[in-house]
Amino acid sequence: MSTDSDVLWSPSRATAENSQVAGFLCWLVEARGLTFPDYAELWRWSTTDVPAFWSAVWEFYGLDAVSRYDEVLADASMPGASWFPGARLNFAERCLTREPTGQPALISMVEGGEPVETSWEQLRQEVAAVAAALRDMGVEPGDRVAGYLPNTPHAVVALLASAAVGAVWTVCSPDFGTPSVLARLRQARPAVLVVADGYRHGGKEYERRAEAAELVAGLPTVRHVLTVDHLHPASAGRTWSLRRDVVRHAWHEVVGRQAQLTFADVPFDHPLWILWSSGTTGVPKGIVQGHGGIVVELLKALGLGVDLRADDRFFFHTSTSWMVWNFMVGGLLHGCTIVLYDGSPGHPDIDGVWRVASRTRATTVGVGAAYLVAAEKAGARPADTTDLSALRSVLQTGSSLPDSTWRWVYEALPAHIWLQSICGGTDICSVLAGASPLLPVRAGRIPGPALGVAAAAWDTSGRPVLGEQGELVVTRPLPSMPLRFVDDPDDRRYLESYFDLHPGVWRHGDWVTFAADLSMVVAGRSDSTLNRMGVRMGSADIYAVVEQLPQVTDSLVIGAELPDGRYLMPLFVVVADGERFDDALRDDIAAALRRALSPRHVPDVIAPVAAVPRTLTGKKLEVPVKRILQGARVADVCAEGAVTHPEMLSWFAEFAEGIRAGSADGAA
């Protein structure tokens, strides 16, 4: 139960009254005669009268001046909901037709470089030029255009140009291994590939022309390649060894042409892009989302939730492969400036993100939870060393934060900062639960479900529960839910992913606990749930205790039902530099878990590891490691190039062999 001492931030009267959601409430009074006393009542209305809410979002953001529609929700079934039939919206057009505010459209930085601004006029000109080039290459609505690009303006321009043509965009970051990229792009079957010569990370340049050639060789559908000399633009025109039957076009030549900016007139559910699942549990799933669904969802999520405005500068530290990159690009829908960074968050030290924020005068900064935890561990104090006077909000996602890290944010960053912990995912390219400028921030709790999201916790019988842990479900459709998966004609993978447990109800895959005030605690992934003696536990609780010990820098806990009928719960820890793993440390860890949580939380085995493997977006590989411990082959649970420290998967396979052989600690 939260107490007043848990409150880390409360909205001032000015913050609440000047927010977009407050403006929306005023509009509802004037336009609809609707009055809601607080966020909770507004949320309840938004999830019970679904057509009324989404039609209000449509009008509030001026879409009624863009397109008419026949009805809001013609079919409310999941999957297969039919949104805004008759409407026609183009994502790129909605991003590029706002009145300029005098702010740049983009600010980009590379590691060790200076901020570079791209004006709205320049962005429109480059999008027009690349869109014209795509049309000249024969690209038509519905064709697929793929990118192999770092987080630079080239990626934003290529996405918007593809959308302007009506083509379907997809992208992989060049830090992905070639097999991992091919596992995705072969499914997409692109006609055009946009490739960069490399990227920067951790003080190094990573040349990727050879890998680009491998990709072109492995993608027989590619007819044209658009090459970007990002690392060495002054040396544009360097040799690219590509398949002989493809036509190469140089980016610097294409964007230098003059062209008229035109947009394909596409229906609401025309496919916009393909996002990819992590690929850590099998073949990556290609998640197809539509123009209209993304437009209305990101207008709502970024406006009424994140409180993004036209004068904001929105910086999310991400690669192009993480859905938050698309989420950040959605800031253009609000006319704000988006900040792009090609580099490591920890270079030259752990304050790398805050230096970029300072140099670009970012007002809203997004990071993964692991970055904040690492900064706390390192004893960082960015407010003491960096000018963050422009910063007003920090978004955090990717996994749960320990309570101490929530408090560290308010100790180490400027005191006025609004920390927004958000829960969502690639599946909807948006937020299911997060903050609101109308709600306080309490340590360890997401303030509430997002507007329009009929979120609840359900027990194993499919009954809603309050104050106890349950499956996070969504009982009403959302506009940005997938149209379909790539190569899934009977929707089998789609249904298995979200609707296998409760037909017609979206199961998101997280364990959550809702309080009476709608605030929420996420306890970890439900498909990697720990279950000791019939009691279900979330891994996040264990991480919060173990990773606060100064001797431990990272950890991974698994609960696995073994083939012989046993249940094994091992904890793997990465010890800090200069520390030893011995019986004393093992006892300290067990005692800390017993004291802070319960005897049930003490693992069966505590073993040292060199590193914890993660997805390239920072999530610990709980499910793949669980499957390895249960006897699955490494090759069957994780695509090569999709994770950090892939060598550790073989280590876990050896550990599993030791367990099966009866070794006390599982060591091979």
Secondary structure, 3 states (H helix, E strand, C coil): CCCHHHEEECCCHHHHHCCHHHHHHHHHHHHHCCCCCCHHHHHHHHHHCHHHHHHHHHHHCCHHHCCCCCCCEEECCCCCCEECCCCECCHHHHHHCCCCCCCCCEEEEECCCCCEEECHHHHHHHHHHHHHHHHHCCCCCCCEEEEECCCCHHHHHHHHHHHHHCCEEEEECCCCCHHHHHHHHHHHCCCEEEEECEEEECCEEEECHHHHHHHHHHCCCCCEEEEECCCCHHHCCCCCCCCCCCEEEEHHHHCCCCCCCCCCCCECCCEEEEEECCCCCCCCCEEEEEHHHHHHHHHHHHHHHCCCCCCCEEEECCCCCCHHHHHHHHHHHHCCEEEEEECCCCCCCCCHHHHHHHHHCCCEEEEEHHHHHHHHHCCCCHHHHCCCCCCCEEEEECCCCCHHHHHHHHHHCCCCCEEEECEEECCCCEEEEECCCCCCEECCEECEECCCCCEEEECCCCCECCCCCEEEEECCCCCCCCCEECCCCCCHHHHHHHCCCCCCCEEEEEEEEECCCCCEEEEEEHHHCEEECCEEECHHHHHHHHCCCCCEEEEEECCEECCCCCEECEEEEEECCCCCCCHHHHHHHHHHHHHHCCHHHCCCEEEECCCCCEECCCCECHHHHHHHHCCCCHHHHCCCCCECCCHHHHHHHHHHHHHHHCCCCCCC
